[in-house]
Amino acid sequence: MEKMLRDKRVLALFLLPVLLVYSVVIPIPLIVSVFLSFFDWNLLKAPIWIGFKNFINLFTNDFIFKKAIVNTFYYMGVSVLLQLPMAFLLANLLYFKKRGSDFFRNIIYLPVTFSGVAVSLMWYFIYHPSVGLLNQAIRLFGAKDFSFAWLSESSTAMFAVVMSVAWQWTGYHMVLYIAGMTSISQEIIESARIDGANILQIVRHIVFPFLIPMISVSSVLITTSSLRSFDSVYIMTQGGPNHATEVLASHMYVKSFAQLKYGYGSSIGVLLFVLCVVATIIIGKIFSAIGEKNGQ
């Protein structure tokens, strides 16, 4: 068996089905999208070559695109700020407080197993102005006539959507950090305690440096998923009110499937891909510098 697994031809044979599926799902659609972004095509007539006109129109004539790109970066920034610190805090609490840690870890991780559509629908009703649990809870504290449409107000809609996503995925990153923390030698932690280090010093000088690779992975996952986010926005607000929650993915959907501008929608998809690649490279460089600073 070991001899067979060392044979590169056998390994290639095992990898071939996976590579075929991957090429169908990822590279081919990407190449087709790049190709279509240079055309005007509504599916009903032959594609017309227009060069970079779709990209020029994005930045010069499409005011919704400008809103969408600002909202997308807001979505990304708030997602990172909500999920990373909370996941890190919860991971440390459960790691150092052993009693009941398995129970609470499972409870916090549970939303990850839910469908994104189900989570969005659940939070849609939580935010409901008349029957929503959030408004009901506020009324219990004395505001008897309180009724606020969280998803219908431009000032709160986007943050409300991001909160629902953070609630679902914080547990995922928490488990990543706990998995990384299990590789820390207990002898190092005990030695630090003997030398008089408190829990905050242990977290700062021992736990955090060990978790830098995990935090880097989490940052990439949160950033790229935020840039590509669609289902939560579409289900909870459909980009409203007045495009206050419009993001690049939802704008791409509207242009491609509602207005049948497939070339224009493809240009937004290409831009999304570029943003994901650039964000991944930047995050990698940032955490490489942090790792070098912490002696990693």
PyMOL commands that set and color helices and strands:
alter all, ss='L'
color gray80, all
select helices_A, chain A and resi 2-6+8-25+27-36+53-60+63-96+101-113+116-126+133-140+157-181+186-194+199-227+231-236+248-258+262-293
alter helices_A, ss='H'
color red, helices_A
select strands_A, chain A and resi 39-40+48-49
alter strands_A, ss='S'
color yellow, strands_A
deselect
rebuild
show_as cartoon
